Amino acid sequence: MAIRHETRQEDQLTVGEATGGGVPSAAPAPRPHGRRAAMWAALIVLMVVTRVIVSQPLLQDAYRTQLDESYSIKEALAFGTGDLNPHRWVYPTLYPYLLAASYGVVYVVGHLLGIYSDLSHFAAQLFIDPRVFIWAGRAISLIAGIGCVLAVRAIAARVFGPVAGWTAAFGLALSPLHVKISAGAIPDMLAILFAVLAVGAMCDIARRPSLRGYLLAGIFIALGTGSKYWPIVLALVGVGLHAYLWVKRPSGQRPSWGWLVAAAVVLIAGFIATSPYMLLDAENVLAERAGVLTRFATGAQERPPTEAKVVAARHIVPIMAADGGWPWVLAALAGLVAAFSRATPARGVVIASTLLLLGVFARSDIAPADYLLPAFPFLWMLAGFAVQAVGETLGRFDGRRLGMAAAAVVLVIPLLLSARQMLAYSQTDTRTIGERLFHEIADDGDTVFVDFRSIHLKNSREDALRATEELEWFDGRVGGLPQRQRIWDQYRRYADGEWYQPPEHTYTVVAQDVLDLSSLPVYMIPFGPSDVPELDDFAEAGIRYIVFSEWIMRRHVEGQLPLARFYLQVVDEARLVGKVTPEDGVVVGPQSRGGRSVPGVPRTGPAILIYEVPEPAGELDLAPLREETQEESLALHPTEAVSVTSLSGTRPTSSGSSPASRRR
């Protein structure tokens, strides 16, 4: 009976909250229709405008992609060859499958409208103007991001009250990080949407257990895990909720264990349906994922051993403060305390989900802000509850106005930060200006080394693509990456087809690692943290320019990381011929397009440096940058070579000799 009383009390609380006060009311006064319509209009405008602007659909450089975007896009394009096995399990395959399906829809519609004459014409767009492939992926994330905001509003309103729902929705709609990830062709937002829906289904189970609720929770966790792996942890919340309800409810009202089994079956079946090659290629999948999980469990991520580890838990508050300001941090903490003090099973689900996702982030030894993003929807729900509690507690004075004032305090900083982000993304970024600058500096026949973390020379008209048999395929890994090979084959067909457009610039690009959309074909240089190059090696290889970001150089130097010596040598001995900064555009070299940024709002992208290598050789020969061939490496140290190359993509080094001496 205690649980039934708690459920009725929760329902009464929701009715009471609808009046704007803390006292339950049997006949709440209806909300003014105009105010509600205005709230919906404002929310929809903010959700759509912020995300569309940040996705850069109207800029000349709208083909610009992030590194993770390129991975998903190339994987989806590779599925178009008929092989649906990704062969590498960085992410599950629901998102790239959806992306590949969207490409099919785009082609059919474009063909019917006369835009694409045939499949070869459509495929050629990857090298002519890849925006159609990028935007199909971004559209999926845009829809998922908007759906996530709407789901948060509905769940927070049911669990905490209407004021909490509106506050959480507006906060998430304005969150700069949520906006940015919603505008990218990456699986993150799809996973977050399904995670939020799964928590919503579990909140419904907490209020009124039903088989339907269990099945929905299992389906949503399966779809989330099929997008990225992390939503599987929410199954722990579901198991804990079931155990709690089974213990606390009277025997006649306990949820059946069969419901939990049904949810588990649906979860497993749904995940296999979204990532079938997890089962069909189980041997390779288990070998790869076991290594990743072992490194995560031991706190040893796949990074250079000399790099200092970080405690991600220390970054939770700074990341939140940078995205929503201190009022949000304090409101989320206050909401967590209030939810504990006025706990119901549904609120317990939100609390458990929040703490679990924060714990997963804290367990990692790397702390990028987007790793914390999965907890943002639930942190905003708690912040909304704190705002609502202010109005309820002070209701006798003027609860509605005080609640609105509290919401304004919490939301004003996200509003300002989101506006600033829109201004930053509406400007041409440094990578585009850096690419244009390099086009002016480099001559035909020159060769440039590009650090893939700094600048991406892509878009077929203005990068290193060419149809010459002399270019080789090499990525420094045993077996290579199949999706790259398939895109390479597609490029060959394009280069020999009727739609081929010769590049406007004929310099050659070599790179440490390239995962980007159309930066193929390129020469690959397989050195890594344990195989530090020297400037003389680049000169001997015939490379004339080296391009990298000031940020990555500073990070290596300040952290005393392996490549610090190389960057310092470049700065000391090479000549700086081009520099692009977020604030001033081009400050060294020809005055390329770009100009100064909006005062106080620098454009996106790092400061990019272009150095000229002294006295490079006349012909390109990458032998000096390769310590040994794959065959030699496998012959000399077969066990070590296989383990190191398969995990990190770098070659093992022999003890007692330096990389430079072995190259020579």
C-alpha positions in Angstrom: 0.0 0.0 0.0 2.9 2.3 0.6 3.9 2.2 -3.0 0.3 2.9 -4.2 0.1 5.8 -1.8 3.5 7.1 -3.2 2.2 6.8 -6.7 -1.0 8.8 -5.9 1.0 11.4 -4.1 3.2 11.8 -7.1 0.2 12.2 -9.3 -1.2 14.8 -6.9 2.0 16.6 -6.9 2.0 16.9 -10.6 -1.5 18.3 -10.5 -0.5 20.7 -7.9 2.5 21.8 -9.7 0.4 22.7 -12.7 -1.0 25.6 -10.7 2.4 27.1 -10.1 2.4 26.3 -6.4 3.3 23.5 -4.1 -0.3 22.8 -2.8 -2.3 20.1 -4.7 -5.4 21.4 -6.3 -8.4 19.3 -7.5 -9.4 21.9 -10.1 -6.3 23.7 -11.4 -6.8 26.8 -13.4 -6.0 26.3 -17.1 -2.9 27.9 -18.5 -3.4 30.8 -20.9 -3.3 29.4 -24.4 -1.3 32.4 -25.8 1.5 32.0 -23.3 1.9 28.3 -24.0 1.9 28.9 -27.7 4.5 31.6 -27.3 6.7 29.2 -25.3 6.4 26.5 -28.0 7.2 29.0 -30.7 10.3 30.3 -28.9 11.5 26.8 -28.2 11.1 25.6 -31.8 12.8 28.7 -33.2 15.8 28.3 -30.8 16.1 24.6 -31.4 16.1 24.9 -35.2 18.0 28.2 -35.7 20.9 27.4 -33.4 21.5 24.0 -34.9 21.1 25.0 -38.6 23.5 28.0 -38.3 26.2 25.9 -36.5 25.9 23.2 -39.2 27.0 25.9 -41.8 24.7 25.1 -44.7 25.1 28.5 -46.4 28.8 29.1 -46.1 31.1 28.6 -49.0 33.1 26.1 -46.9 30.1 24.1 -45.9 31.8 20.9 -47.0 34.2 21.3 -44.1 33.9 18.3 -41.8 35.1 17.2 -38.4 37.3 14.2 -38.1 34.6 11.9 -36.7 32.1 13.1 -39.3 34.5 11.8 -42.0 34.6 8.4 -40.4 30.9 7.9 -40.4 30.4 9.3 -43.9 33.1 7.1 -45.5 31.8 4.1 -43.7 28.3 4.8 -45.1 29.7 5.3 -48.6 31.6 2.1 -48.3 28.3 0.2 -47.6 27.2 1.4 -51.0 29.6 -1.0 -52.6 27.5 -3.9 -51.3 29.7 -5.0 -48.4 27.8 -4.2 -45.2 30.5 -5.3 -42.9 32.4 -2.3 -41.5 35.4 -4.5 -40.7 36.3 -2.1 -37.9 34.2 -1.5 -34.8 35.0 2.0 -33.6 31.2 2.5 -33.5 28.2 0.2 -34.1 26.5 0.4 -37.4 23.0 1.8 -36.9 24.0 5.4 -37.8 26.0 4.6 -40.9 23.3 2.2 -42.1 20.7 5.1 -41.7 23.2 7.3 -43.5 23.6 4.9 -46.4 19.8 4.6 -46.6 19.5 8.4 -46.7 22.0 8.5 -49.6 19.7 6.1 -51.5 16.7 8.4 -50.9 18.7 11.4 -52.0 19.8 9.7 -55.2 16.2 8.5 -56.0 14.8 12.0 -55.5 17.7 13.7 -57.3 17.3 11.2 -60.2 13.6 11.9 -60.5 14.2 15.6 -60.5 16.9 15.3 -63.1 19.8 16.4 -60.8 21.7 13.1 -61.2 21.7 11.3 -64.5 22.8 7.9 -63.1 24.6 6.3 -60.1 28.0 7.2 -61.4 27.1 10.9 -61.5 25.8 10.7 -57.9 28.9 8.9 -56.7 31.1 11.5 -58.4 29.7 14.1 -56.0 31.9 12.7 -53.3 34.9 14.2 -55.2 33.1 17.2 -57.0 31.0 18.6 -54.1 30.6 16.3 -51.1 28.1 18.5 -49.3 25.2 16.3 -50.2 26.8 13.4 -48.3 27.7 15.6 -45.3 24.3 17.2 -45.1 22.4 13.9 -45.2 24.3 12.9 -42.1 23.9 16.3 -40.4 20.1 16.2 -41.1 19.9 12.9 -39.1 21.7 14.5 -36.2 19.6 17.7 -36.4 16.4 15.7 -36.2 17.8 13.6 -33.3 18.9 16.8 -31.5 15.5 18.4 -31.8 13.8 15.2 -30.8 16.1 15.0 -27.7 15.0 18.5 -26.6 11.3 17.6 -27.0 11.7 14.3 -25.2 13.5 16.1 -22.3 10.7 18.5 -22.0 8.0 15.8 -21.9 9.9 13.6 -19.4 10.9 16.4 -17.0 7.3 17.7 -17.1 5.9 14.3 -16.1 8.5 13.5 -13.5 9.2 16.9 -11.9 6.6 19.3 -13.2 5.8 21.7 -16.1 8.2 24.4 -15.0 11.0 21.9 -14.8 10.1 20.6 -18.3 10.2 24.1 -19.9 13.5 25.0 -18.1 15.2 21.8 -19.1 14.0 22.1 -22.7 15.2 25.6 -23.1 18.5 24.9 -21.4 19.3 21.9 -23.6 18.1 23.8 -26.7 20.7 26.5 -25.9 23.5 24.2 -24.7 26.5 25.1 -27.1 27.8 21.6 -26.9 24.4 20.0 -27.5 23.9 22.3 -30.5 27.4 21.5 -31.9 26.9 17.8 -31.7 23.4 18.1 -33.1 24.9 19.8 -36.2 27.4 17.0 -36.9 27.3 13.9 -39.1 28.2 11.7 -36.2 26.2 9.0 -34.2 26.4 10.8 -30.8 23.1 12.6 -30.9 21.2 9.6 -32.1 22.6 7.6 -29.1 21.7 10.4 -26.7 18.1 10.6 -28.1 17.5 6.9 -27.6 19.1 7.1 -24.1 16.7 9.8 -23.1 13.8 7.9 -24.5 14.9 4.8 -22.6 15.0 6.8 -19.4 11.6 8.1 -20.2 10.3 4.6 -20.6 11.8 3.6 -17.3 10.2 6.6 -15.6 6.8 5.4 -16.9 7.6 1.9 -15.5 8.4 3.4 -12.1 5.0 5.1 -12.1 2.9 2.3 -13.6 4.8 -0.9 -14.5 3.7 -2.6 -17.7 5.0 -5.0 -20.2 4.8 -2.2 -22.8 7.1 0.0 -20.8 9.7 -2.8 -20.4 9.7 -3.5 -24.1 10.0 0.1 -25.0 12.9 0.5 -22.6 14.6 -2.5 -24.1 14.1 -1.3 -27.7 15.4 2.2 -26.9 18.5 0.9 -25.1 19.1 -1.4 -28.1 18.8 1.4 -30.6 21.1 3.6 -28.5 23.7 0.9 -28.1 23.4 0.3 -31.8 24.4 3.9 -32.4 27.3 4.1 -29.8 28.2 1.5 -27.2 27.7 3.5 -24.0 23.8 3.5 -23.7 24.1 -0.2 -22.6 25.0 1.0 -19.1 21.4 2.2 -18.7 20.3 -1.5 -18.6 21.8 -1.4 -15.0 19.2 1.3 -14.1 16.5 -0.9 -15.5 17.5 -3.9 -13.6 17.9 -1.9 -10.4 14.4 -0.3 -10.9 12.8 -3.8 -11.4 14.4 -5.1 -8.3 13.2 -2.0 -6.3 9.7 -2.3 -7.6 9.6 -6.0 -6.9 10.7 -5.5 -3.3 8.7 -2.4 -2.5 5.3 -3.2 -4.1 2.7 -5.5 -2.7 2.9 -9.1 -4.0 -0.1 -8.6 -6.3 1.3 -5.5 -7.9 4.9 -6.6 -8.5 6.2 -6.5 -12.1 6.8 -9.9 -13.5 10.3 -11.2 -13.9 9.2 -12.3 -17.3 8.8 -8.7 -18.3 12.5 -8.1 -17.5 13.5 -11.2 -19.5 11.4 -9.9 -22.4 13.1 -6.5 -22.3 16.5 -8.3 -22.3 15.6 -10.4 -25.3 14.3 -7.3 -27.2 17.5 -5.4 -26.2 19.8 -8.2 -27.6 17.7 -8.8 -30.7 17.5 -5.1 -31.4 21.2 -4.6 -31.1 22.0 -7.5 -33.4 19.5 -6.1 -35.9 21.2 -2.8 -35.9 24.8 -4.2 -35.9 24.4 -7.7 -37.5 28.1 -8.2 -38.2 28.7 -8.1 -34.4 27.4 -11.7 -34.7 28.4 -12.6 -38.2 32.0 -11.4 -37.7 32.1 -12.2 -34.0 35.7 -13.5 -33.8 37.2 -10.2 -35.1 34.7 -8.1 -33.2 35.5 -9.8 -29.9 39.3 -9.5 -30.4 39.0 -5.8 -31.1 36.5 -4.8 -28.4 38.1 -7.0 -25.7 41.3 -4.9 -26.1 39.4 -1.6 -25.9 37.4 -2.7 -22.8 40.5 -4.0 -21.1 42.2 -0.6 -21.6 39.2 1.2 -20.3 38.8 -1.0 -17.3 42.4 -0.6 -16.3 42.4 3.2 -17.0 44.9 2.8 -19.8 43.3 4.2 -22.9 45.0 3.8 -26.3 47.4 6.8 -26.0 51.1 7.3 -25.7 52.4 5.8 -22.5 54.4 8.9 -21.7 51.4 11.2 -21.8 50.2 12.1 -18.4 46.9 10.7 -17.4 44.0 13.0 -16.3 41.3 12.4 -13.8 38.2 13.0 -15.8 36.1 13.5 -12.6 38.0 16.8 -12.1 36.7 18.1 -15.4 33.0 17.6 -14.8 32.3 21.0 -13.1 34.6 23.0 -15.5 32.9 21.4 -18.6 29.5 22.2 -17.2 30.5 25.8 -16.3 32.0 26.4 -19.7 28.8 25.2 -21.4 26.0 26.6 -19.2 27.7 28.8 -16.6 27.8 28.5 -12.8 24.1 29.1 -12.3 23.4 25.8 -14.2 26.1 23.9 -12.2 24.5 25.1 -8.9 21.0 24.6 -10.1 21.8 21.0 -11.2 23.3 20.3 -7.8 20.4 21.9 -6.0 18.0 19.9 -8.1 19.9 16.7 -7.3 19.5 17.4 -3.6 15.8 18.3 -4.0 15.2 15.1 -6.0 16.7 13.0 -3.2 14.7 14.8 -0.5 11.4 14.5 -2.5 12.2 11.2 -4.1 9.8 9.1 -6.1 10.7 6.0 -8.1 10.5 8.0 -11.4 12.8 10.7 -10.0 15.1 7.9 -8.7 15.5 6.7 -12.3 16.6 10.2 -13.4 19.0 10.4 -10.4 20.5 7.0 -11.1 20.9 7.7 -14.8 22.6 11.0 -14.1 25.0 9.6 -11.6 25.8 6.5 -13.7 26.7 8.5 -16.8 28.8 10.9 -14.7 30.5 7.9 -13.2 31.3 6.4 -16.7 32.8 9.8 -17.7 34.8 10.0 -14.4 36.2 6.5 -15.0 37.9 7.6 -18.3 41.4 8.9 -18.3 40.6 11.4 -21.1 38.2 14.2 -20.7 36.8 15.8 -23.9 33.6 17.7 -23.2 31.5 15.7 -25.6 32.1 12.6 -23.5 30.1 14.3 -20.7 27.3 15.3 -23.1 25.1 12.1 -22.5 24.5 13.4 -18.9 23.5 16.9 -20.0 19.7 16.1 -20.6 19.4 14.7 -17.1 21.4 17.4 -15.5 19.1 20.0 -17.2 16.1 18.1 -15.8 17.5 18.4 -12.3 18.3 22.1 -12.9 14.7 22.6 -14.0 13.5 20.9 -10.9 15.6 23.3 -8.8 14.0 26.2 -10.6 10.5 24.8 -10.0 11.3 24.3 -6.3 12.1 28.0 -6.0 8.6 28.9 -7.2 7.0 26.3 -5.0 8.9 27.2 -1.9 8.3 30.9 -2.3 4.8 30.5 -3.7 3.2 32.5 -1.0 5.1 35.6 -2.1 4.7 35.3 -5.8 5.8 31.8 -6.9 5.2 32.3 -10.6 7.3 35.4 -11.0 10.1 34.1 -8.7 10.2 30.9 -10.7 10.4 32.8 -14.0 13.2 34.9 -12.5 15.1 31.7 -11.4 14.7 30.3 -14.9 16.0 33.5 -16.4 19.1 33.4 -14.2 19.8 29.8 -15.2 19.2 30.3 -18.9 20.8 33.6 -19.6 24.4 32.4 -19.8 23.5 29.4 -22.1 21.6 32.0 -24.3 24.7 34.2 -24.5 27.1 31.3 -25.1 24.9 29.9 -27.8 24.6 33.2 -29.6 28.4 33.6 -29.4 28.8 30.1 -30.9 26.5 30.9 -33.8 28.6 34.0 -34.6 31.8 31.9 -34.5 30.4 29.3 -36.8 28.9 31.8 -39.2 32.4 32.9 -40.1 34.8 31.1 -42.4 36.9 28.9 -40.2 40.7 28.8 -40.0 41.0 25.5 -41.8 39.3 26.9 -44.9 41.5 30.1 -44.8 44.6 27.9 -44.3 43.7 25.8 -47.3 43.2 28.9 -49.5 46.5 30.3 -48.2 48.3 27.1 -49.0 46.9 27.1 -52.5 48.6 30.5 -52.9 51.9 29.4 -51.4 52.4 26.0 -53.0 53.5 25.6 -56.6 52.8 22.7 -58.9 54.8 19.7 -58.0 55.4 20.8 -54.4 54.8 18.3 -51.6 53.2 19.1 -48.3 53.0 17.1 -45.1 49.7 17.7 -43.2 49.2 16.8 -39.6 45.7 15.4 -39.8 44.7 17.1 -36.5 45.4 20.6 -37.9 44.1 21.1 -41.5 42.2 18.9 -43.8 42.8 19.5 -47.5 39.7 18.1 -49.0 37.1 18.9 -51.7 38.3 17.4 -55.0 38.8 20.8 -56.8 41.2 22.1 -54.3 43.1 19.2 -52.8 45.6 16.6 -53.8 43.3 14.2 -55.8 44.7 13.0 -59.1 44.5 10.0 -61.3 48.1 8.8 -61.5 49.2 5.2 -61.2 52.3 6.2 -59.3 50.4 7.0 -56.1 50.4 4.1 -53.7 48.0 2.9 -51.1 49.6 2.6 -47.6 48.2 3.3 -44.2 50.8 1.6 -41.9 48.4 -1.1 -40.6 48.4 -4.8 -41.3 45.6 -5.4 -43.8 44.7 -1.7 -44.0 41.3 -0.2 -43.4 38.8 -1.7 -45.8 36.5 1.3 -46.0 39.5 3.4 -47.1 40.3 0.9 -49.8 36.7 0.9 -51.0 36.7 4.7 -51.2 40.0 4.5 -53.0 38.4 2.1 -55.6 35.5 4.5 -55.9 38.0 7.3 -56.6 39.6 5.2 -59.3 36.2 4.7 -61.0 35.6 8.4 -60.8 39.0 9.4 -62.2 38.3 7.2 -65.2 34.7 8.3 -65.6 33.0 11.0 -67.6 32.4 13.2 -64.5 36.0 13.6 -63.6 37.1 17.2 -63.0 40.9 17.7 -62.8 42.0 19.5 -59.6 43.0 23.1 -59.8 46.1 22.5 -57.8 48.6 19.7 -58.6 50.8 19.6 -55.5 51.0 16.3 -53.6 49.8 15.7 -50.1 51.5 13.3 -47.7 50.1 12.8 -44.2 50.7 11.1 -40.9 47.1 9.8 -41.0 44.1 10.7 -43.1 40.6 9.8 -42.2 38.9 12.6 -44.1 36.3 12.6 -46.8 38.1 13.2 -50.1 41.8 13.5 -49.1 42.5 10.4 -51.2 44.7 9.3 -52.7 47.5 10.4 -50.5 50.9 9.0 -49.4 50.7 7.7 -45.9 53.6 8.1 -43.4 53.2 5.5 -40.7 55.2 7.1 -37.9 53.7 7.4 -34.4 54.7 8.6 -30.9 57.4 5.9 -30.7 58.8 6.7 -34.1 59.6 10.4 -34.0 60.7 11.9 -37.3 63.4 14.5 -37.9 63.3 17.5 -40.2 66.2 16.1 -42.2 64.1 13.1 -43.0 61.4 15.3 -44.5 63.9 17.2 -46.6 65.5 13.9 -47.8 62.0 12.6 -48.7 61.4 15.6 -50.9 58.7 17.3 -48.8 58.8 21.1 -49.1 56.1 22.2 -46.6 54.9 21.1 -43.2 51.5 22.2 -41.9 50.2 21.7 -38.4 48.3 23.6 -35.7 49.8 25.7 -33.0 47.6 24.0 -30.4 49.0 20.5 -31.1 52.6 21.8 -31.0 52.0 23.6 -27.7 50.3 20.5 -26.3 53.2 18.3 -27.1 55.8 20.8 -25.9 54.1 21.6 -22.6 53.2 18.0 -21.9 56.7 16.8 -22.9 55.2 14.4 -25.3 57.2 12.4 -27.9 56.7 14.7 -30.9 57.7 17.8 -28.9 61.3 17.5 -30.2 60.1 17.4 -33.8 57.8 20.5 -33.5 60.6 22.5 -31.8 63.0 21.5 -34.5 60.6 22.7 -37.2 60.1 26.0 -35.5 63.9 26.5 -35.0 65.1 25.3 -38.4 62.3 25.7 -40.9 60.9 29.0 -42.3 57.4 30.2 -41.3 55.7 31.1 -44.6 52.1 31.1 -43.6 50.0 31.6 -40.4 46.2 31.7 -39.9 44.7 32.7 -36.6 41.1 32.6 -35.4 41.1 36.3 -34.7 43.0 37.9 -37.5 42.8 35.4 -40.4 46.1 35.4 -42.4 48.9 37.2 -40.6 51.8 35.7 -42.4 52.0 35.0 -46.2 49.9 36.2 -49.1 46.7 38.0 -48.0 44.2 35.3 -48.7 40.5 35.8 -48.2 39.3 35.7 -44.6 40.0 39.0 -42.9 39.5 39.7 -39.2 36.8 37.9 -37.2 33.8 39.5 -35.5 35.2 41.6 -32.6 35.3 39.5 -29.5 34.1 36.3 -31.3 36.9 34.5 -33.0 36.1 32.1 -35.8 36.3 28.3 -35.3 39.5 26.4 -35.8 43.0 26.4 -34.5 45.9 28.7 -35.4 47.5 27.0 -38.4 51.2 27.2 -39.2 52.8 26.5 -42.6 56.6 26.0 -42.6 58.9 25.6 -45.5 61.5 22.7 -45.2 65.0 23.9 -45.9 66.6 22.4 -49.0 64.1 19.6 -49.8 65.1 16.9 -52.3 63.9 17.3 -55.9 61.9 14.1 -56.1 59.4 12.6 -53.7 60.7 9.5 -52.0 59.1 8.5 -48.7 61.8 5.8 -47.9 63.6 8.1 -45.4 60.3 8.4 -43.4 59.8 4.7 -43.2 62.0 2.7 -40.8 61.2 -0.7 -42.3 58.7 -2.4 -44.5 55.8 -4.3 -43.2 57.4 -7.6 -44.2 60.7 -6.7 -42.5 58.8 -5.6 -39.4 56.8 -8.9 -39.2 59.9 -10.9 -39.9 62.0 -9.2 -37.2 59.4 -9.2 -34.4 56.3 -11.0 -35.6 54.4 -11.1 -32.2 55.2 -7.5 -31.3 54.5 -6.2 -34.8 51.0 -7.8 -35.0 49.9 -6.6 -31.6 51.2 -3.1 -31.9 50.1 -2.4 -35.5 46.7 -3.9 -35.0 46.0 -1.8 -31.9 47.6 1.5 -32.7 48.5 1.7 -36.3 52.2 2.3 -35.5 55.2 0.2 -36.1 57.2 -1.3 -33.2 60.7 0.1 -32.6 63.7 -2.0 -31.8 65.4 -1.3 -28.5 68.8 0.3 -28.6 68.4 2.2 -31.9 66.7 5.5 -32.7 64.1 5.8 -35.4 66.4 8.2 -37.2 69.3 5.9 -37.3 67.2 3.0 -38.5 65.8 5.2 -41.3 69.3 6.0 -42.5 
